[in-house]
Amino acid sequence: MPHRLGCLVLGLAMPLVAGCTGGPRPEPPPDVAGWRRAPVAGADLRIGPASPDGVELNFCKMGDERRLVAAERRALGAVPDDVKALAVRYRLTLGQGQCPRLGLVTFESDGGAWFTTRAIPLAETRREFRMPLRSLRRAAFSRDADDAPDWGQVERVWLGLVIDGPATGTLELADVSFTAEPLRPTETLEVPFADQGLWGVGRDPAATATVAVVPEGPEGKPCMRCDFAFPGARHMYVLPTLRVPDAELDGYRALRFAYKCTLPKGIDGLLVSLLERDGSQYCPASAPPASGEWRTVTIPLDTLSLGDWSKDENGRLDVADIGSMIIGLHGTAADAKASGTLWASDIEFIP
């Protein structure tokens, strides 16, 4: 999501009339369970009640541009002093388009405005989840100079969907509130990895490596593919690195992913690491072994330990602060010239 909020248009909707014009609606939006349509254009938007106590939001957006389709509420109740997340229960049904992401804008009584976007798309199902609030950015139209949101001054919010391209569908929202309660997840959290822009690769200067997302995963699904080469007889490393989107990871107990690899003689397994946002690097005690066939590995997070080469202020993995992960290799190849390929897919955290 761009830092400038001005490129977004906001609105939410209820069952649509025939036709999707994308134009503004001049009538003042009514309150429904405390919510109303945000006063902006760009989509056909309505809002109505959903049983037992939520709102139903039907939307229709035909343009290719990115927009935030959102509803406004004056207050969500008291904000805890140690607020950690926005709790939401939702059900998304798409008629057209790709699954959107959730977007939040907060407005303060002194003119401050802050926004964040959930990096992981919503799922077409009924779910409960938490949107972390540690990474809100100041909106371009914010009128105060604070360095961080002042939760005691929040007087209204916009909540809705960040949509790329044409889309229609229905979003039901209920039990929306700010919370300091820890997350107790009940469902697997899929980590986006099929966008090549999420991957980077670290390597020894003597190594070559390319990373691409290709349809070579299990059953033809997308996967990361890394082709590498380096000299043998000395320690080398190739580290495909995936950015982990901002998500509330507290409560998840393990990392799971599928992989296969062809590794040089002398290197018998993968290097897997989870990195906190300050660079602290945590690894399992044993490396996933080389496998020429697709294999799924589950790594309990409580078995990870700080790498000997890394430092951390408290010496323990802070799950909520995970910012990236490595699925790569290191070691000393036996042959004078070494090369190979690594594939990884179906990356997820499990409760």
C-alpha positions as CSV (number, residue, x, y, z in Angstrom):
1,M,0.0,0.0,0.0
2,P,1.5,3.4,-0.9
3,H,2.3,5.9,1.9
4,R,0.0,8.5,0.3
5,L,-3.5,7.9,1.2
6,G,-4.7,10.4,-1.3
7,C,-4.7,7.8,-4.1
8,L,-7.3,5.7,-2.2
9,V,-11.0,6.2,-2.4
10,L,-13.1,5.0,0.4
11,G,-16.6,3.5,0.8
12,L,-18.6,0.4,1.8
13,A,-21.8,-1.1,0.5
14,M,-25.1,-3.1,0.9
15,P,-27.0,-5.0,-1.8
16,L,-26.3,-3.1,-5.0
17,V,-28.8,-1.8,-7.6
18,A,-28.3,-3.0,-11.1
19,G,-25.3,-1.6,-12.7
20,C,-21.9,-0.5,-11.2
21,T,-21.1,3.0,-12.2
22,G,-18.3,3.8,-9.7
23,G,-19.8,7.2,-9.2
24,P,-20.6,9.1,-5.9
25,R,-24.0,8.9,-4.3
26,P,-25.3,12.3,-3.3
27,E,-27.7,11.2,-0.5
28,P,-26.3,11.4,3.0
29,P,-25.4,7.9,4.2
30,P,-27.5,6.4,7.1
31,D,-26.1,5.0,10.3
32,V,-26.3,1.1,10.5
33,A,-25.3,-0.3,13.8
34,G,-23.1,2.7,14.3
35,W,-21.5,2.6,10.8
36,R,-22.0,4.8,7.8
37,R,-20.5,5.0,4.3
38,A,-17.4,7.1,4.2
39,P,-18.2,10.3,2.2
40,V,-16.1,9.6,-0.9
41,A,-16.5,8.4,-4.5
42,G,-15.1,5.7,-6.7
43,A,-17.5,2.7,-6.3
44,D,-21.1,1.8,-5.9
45,L,-21.5,1.5,-2.2
46,R,-24.2,0.7,0.3
47,I,-24.3,-0.5,3.9
48,G,-27.0,-2.4,5.7
49,P,-27.6,-4.6,8.8
50,A,-26.5,-8.3,9.1
51,S,-27.8,-10.6,11.8
52,P,-27.4,-10.8,14.6
53,D,-25.5,-7.5,15.3
54,G,-23.2,-6.8,12.4
55,V,-23.2,-4.9,9.2
56,E,-23.4,-6.2,5.6
57,L,-21.3,-4.3,3.1
58,N,-21.8,-5.0,-0.6
59,F,-19.3,-3.3,-3.0
60,C,-18.8,-2.9,-6.7
61,K,-15.6,-1.4,-8.1
62,M,-14.9,-1.5,-11.8
63,G,-11.7,0.5,-12.2
64,D,-8.2,-1.0,-12.4
65,E,-6.8,1.5,-9.8
66,R,-6.3,0.7,-6.2
67,R,-8.9,2.0,-3.8
68,L,-9.9,1.6,-0.1
69,V,-13.6,0.8,0.1
70,A,-14.5,1.7,3.7
71,A,-17.1,2.4,6.3
72,E,-16.9,5.0,9.0
73,R,-17.7,4.7,12.7
74,R,-17.5,7.5,15.3
75,A,-16.1,5.2,18.1
76,L,-15.3,1.5,18.8
77,G,-15.5,1.8,22.5
78,A,-12.7,2.5,25.0
79,V,-9.2,1.9,23.6
80,P,-6.9,0.0,26.1
81,D,-3.8,1.8,27.2
82,D,-1.7,-1.2,25.9
83,V,-3.7,-1.7,22.7
84,K,-2.1,-4.3,20.4
85,A,-4.6,-5.0,17.6
86,L,-8.0,-4.4,16.0
87,A,-10.1,-7.5,16.5
88,V,-12.5,-8.3,13.7
89,R,-15.0,-11.1,12.9
90,Y,-15.8,-11.2,9.2
91,R,-17.2,-13.1,6.3
92,L,-16.1,-12.3,2.7
93,T,-18.0,-13.4,-0.4
94,L,-16.5,-12.4,-3.8
95,G,-18.5,-12.1,-7.0
96,Q,-15.5,-10.9,-9.0
97,G,-11.9,-10.1,-8.5
98,Q,-9.1,-11.1,-6.2
99,C,-9.3,-11.4,-2.4
100,P,-8.7,-7.8,-1.0
101,R,-6.9,-6.8,2.1
102,L,-8.2,-5.0,5.2
103,G,-7.5,-1.3,5.6
104,L,-7.8,0.9,8.7
105,V,-7.6,4.7,9.1
106,T,-7.9,6.3,12.5
107,F,-8.8,10.0,13.0
108,E,-7.8,11.9,16.2
109,S,-9.5,14.9,17.7
110,D,-6.5,17.1,17.1
111,G,-6.4,16.4,13.4
112,G,-4.0,13.5,13.4
113,A,-4.7,10.6,11.0
114,W,-3.0,7.3,10.8
115,F,-3.4,4.2,8.5
116,T,-2.4,0.6,8.1
117,T,-3.1,-2.3,5.8
118,R,-3.2,-5.9,6.6
119,A,-0.6,-7.4,4.2
120,I,-2.3,-10.9,4.1
121,P,-5.4,-11.0,2.0
122,L,-8.7,-11.9,3.6
123,A,-10.1,-15.4,2.9
124,E,-13.5,-16.2,1.4
125,T,-14.9,-17.6,4.5
126,R,-16.1,-16.7,8.0
127,R,-13.1,-15.9,10.3
128,E,-11.9,-14.0,13.3
129,F,-8.5,-12.3,13.2
130,R,-6.5,-9.5,14.7
131,M,-4.9,-6.7,12.7
132,P,-1.6,-5.6,14.5
133,L,-1.4,-1.8,15.2
134,R,2.3,-1.4,15.7
135,S,3.0,-0.2,12.2
136,L,0.5,2.6,11.5
137,R,1.8,5.3,9.2
138,R,0.9,9.0,9.3
139,A,-1.6,9.9,6.5
140,A,-0.6,12.6,4.0
141,F,-3.5,14.7,5.2
142,S,-2.7,14.4,8.9
143,R,-2.7,17.7,10.7
144,D,-0.5,17.0,13.7
145,A,3.2,16.3,14.1
146,D,3.1,13.4,16.6
147,D,5.5,10.6,16.1
148,A,2.9,7.9,16.9
149,P,-0.8,7.5,17.2
150,D,-2.5,8.9,20.3
151,W,-5.1,6.3,21.0
152,G,-6.7,8.4,23.7
153,Q,-7.6,11.0,21.0
154,V,-9.1,8.6,18.4
155,E,-12.7,9.8,17.7
156,R,-13.6,7.9,14.5
157,V,-12.2,5.2,12.2
158,W,-12.6,4.1,8.6
159,L,-12.5,0.3,8.1
160,G,-12.7,-1.5,4.8
161,L,-11.1,-3.3,1.9
162,V,-8.0,-2.4,-0.1
163,I,-8.9,-3.5,-3.6
164,D,-6.8,-3.8,-6.7
165,G,-8.6,-4.0,-10.0
166,P,-12.3,-4.7,-10.6
167,A,-14.2,-6.4,-7.8
168,T,-17.6,-7.0,-6.5
169,G,-18.8,-8.8,-3.4
170,T,-20.1,-8.7,0.2
171,L,-18.2,-8.2,3.4
172,E,-19.9,-8.8,6.8
173,L,-18.3,-7.3,9.8
174,A,-19.1,-7.9,13.5
175,D,-17.4,-7.6,16.9
176,V,-15.0,-4.9,15.8
177,S,-13.0,-3.6,18.7
178,F,-9.5,-2.5,19.8
179,T,-7.9,-5.0,22.1
180,A,-4.9,-5.7,24.3
181,E,-5.8,-9.4,24.6
182,P,-3.3,-11.9,23.1
183,L,-4.3,-13.8,20.0
184,R,-5.4,-17.4,20.4
185,P,-5.4,-18.6,16.8
186,T,-7.4,-21.6,15.7
187,E,-6.6,-21.6,12.0
188,T,-3.5,-21.9,9.9
189,L,-2.0,-18.6,8.7
190,E,-0.8,-18.8,5.1
191,V,2.3,-16.6,4.4
192,P,2.2,-14.9,1.0
193,F,5.1,-16.1,-1.0
194,A,3.9,-16.2,-4.7
195,D,4.9,-12.5,-5.3
196,Q,8.5,-12.5,-6.5
197,G,8.9,-9.0,-5.0
198,L,8.6,-10.5,-1.5
199,W,11.8,-12.5,-2.0
200,G,15.5,-11.4,-1.9
201,V,18.6,-13.5,-1.7
202,G,21.8,-13.1,0.3
203,R,24.9,-14.8,-0.8
204,D,28.6,-15.1,-0.5
205,P,30.4,-12.8,-3.0
206,A,31.8,-15.8,-4.7
207,A,28.4,-17.4,-5.2
208,T,25.8,-16.8,-7.9
209,A,22.1,-17.2,-7.2
210,T,18.8,-16.3,-8.8
211,V,15.3,-16.5,-7.2
212,A,12.1,-16.7,-9.1
213,V,8.5,-17.7,-8.4
214,V,7.5,-20.5,-10.8
215,P,4.6,-23.0,-11.2
216,E,6.7,-25.9,-10.2
217,G,5.3,-26.6,-6.7
218,P,3.2,-29.6,-5.6
219,E,0.5,-30.2,-8.1
220,G,1.8,-27.3,-10.2
221,K,1.2,-24.7,-7.5
222,P,3.5,-21.6,-7.3
223,C,6.8,-22.1,-5.5
224,M,10.1,-20.2,-4.9
225,R,12.9,-21.6,-7.0
226,C,16.5,-20.7,-6.3
227,D,19.3,-21.8,-8.7
228,F,22.8,-21.4,-7.3
229,A,26.5,-22.1,-7.9
230,F,29.7,-21.5,-5.9
231,P,33.2,-22.8,-5.5
232,G,33.9,-25.8,-3.2
233,A,36.4,-26.4,-0.5
234,R,35.4,-23.3,1.5
235,H,32.3,-22.2,3.4
236,M,29.6,-20.7,1.2
237,Y,26.1,-19.5,1.8
238,V,23.0,-18.8,-0.4
239,L,20.0,-17.4,1.5
240,P,16.7,-16.9,-0.2
241,T,14.8,-14.5,2.2
242,L,11.1,-14.0,2.3
243,R,9.6,-10.8,3.9
244,V,6.9,-11.9,6.4
245,P,3.9,-9.4,6.2
246,D,2.9,-7.6,9.3
247,A,0.5,-10.1,11.0
248,E,-0.2,-11.0,14.6
249,L,1.9,-14.1,15.1
250,D,1.5,-14.5,18.8
251,G,-0.1,-17.8,19.6
252,Y,1.3,-19.7,16.6
253,R,3.4,-22.6,17.6
254,A,5.2,-23.8,14.4
255,L,6.4,-23.0,10.9
256,R,5.5,-25.4,8.2
257,F,6.5,-25.5,4.5
258,A,7.0,-27.9,1.6
259,Y,10.4,-28.1,-0.1
260,K,12.7,-30.2,-2.4
261,C,16.3,-29.6,-3.3
262,T,19.4,-30.8,-5.1
263,L,22.3,-29.9,-2.9
264,P,26.1,-30.2,-3.6
265,K,28.0,-33.1,-2.2
266,G,29.1,-32.2,1.4
267,I,26.0,-30.1,2.2
268,D,23.3,-32.4,3.6
269,G,20.4,-30.0,4.6
270,L,18.8,-26.6,4.5
271,L,19.5,-23.5,6.6
272,V,16.1,-22.3,8.0
273,S,15.9,-19.1,10.0
274,L,13.3,-16.8,11.4
275,L,14.5,-13.2,11.8
276,E,13.1,-10.5,14.1
277,R,12.8,-7.0,12.7
278,D,16.1,-6.0,14.4
279,G,17.9,-8.8,12.5
280,S,18.1,-11.3,15.4
281,Q,18.3,-14.7,13.7
282,Y,16.8,-18.0,15.2
283,C,17.4,-21.5,13.8
284,P,16.2,-25.0,14.5
285,A,18.7,-27.4,16.1
286,S,18.6,-29.8,13.1
287,A,18.5,-28.9,9.5
288,P,15.7,-30.2,7.2
289,P,17.5,-32.9,5.2
290,A,18.1,-32.9,1.4
291,S,15.2,-34.3,-0.5
292,G,14.7,-34.8,-4.3
293,E,11.0,-35.2,-3.8
294,W,8.5,-32.7,-2.3
295,R,8.6,-33.0,1.5
296,T,6.7,-31.1,4.2
297,V,8.6,-30.1,7.4
298,T,7.1,-28.7,10.6
299,I,9.4,-26.7,12.9
300,P,8.1,-25.9,16.4
301,L,8.9,-22.3,17.2
302,D,9.9,-23.1,20.8
303,T,12.8,-25.3,19.5
304,L,14.5,-22.4,17.7
305,S,17.6,-20.9,19.3
306,L,19.7,-17.8,18.6
307,G,22.4,-18.3,16.0
308,D,25.9,-18.2,17.2
309,W,26.6,-15.4,14.8
310,S,23.6,-13.3,15.9
311,K,22.7,-11.1,18.9
312,D,19.5,-10.3,20.6
313,E,18.7,-8.2,23.6
314,N,16.7,-10.9,25.4
315,G,18.1,-14.1,23.8
316,R,14.6,-15.5,22.9
317,L,12.5,-15.4,19.7
318,D,9.8,-12.8,20.0
319,V,7.2,-14.4,17.7
320,A,5.2,-11.1,17.3
321,D,8.4,-9.4,16.0
322,I,9.2,-11.9,13.1
323,G,9.8,-9.9,10.0
324,S,11.4,-12.3,7.6
325,M,12.5,-15.9,7.1
326,I,15.3,-17.7,5.3
327,I,15.0,-21.0,3.5
328,G,18.5,-21.6,2.1
329,L,21.7,-23.4,2.6
330,H,25.3,-23.0,3.8
331,G,28.3,-25.2,4.2
332,T,31.4,-26.5,2.4
333,A,30.9,-28.4,-0.9
334,A,33.2,-31.3,-1.5
335,D,33.7,-30.7,-5.2
336,A,35.7,-27.9,-6.7
337,K,32.6,-26.4,-8.4
338,A,29.2,-26.8,-6.8
339,S,25.7,-26.0,-8.0
340,G,22.1,-26.9,-7.2
341,T,18.5,-25.9,-6.9
342,L,16.1,-25.3,-4.1
343,W,12.3,-25.1,-4.2
344,A,9.9,-24.0,-1.4
345,S,6.1,-23.7,-1.3
346,D,3.0,-23.8,1.0
347,I,4.6,-21.7,3.7
348,E,2.5,-21.2,6.8
349,F,2.3,-20.8,10.5
350,I,0.2,-23.3,12.4
351,P,-1.5,-22.8,15.8
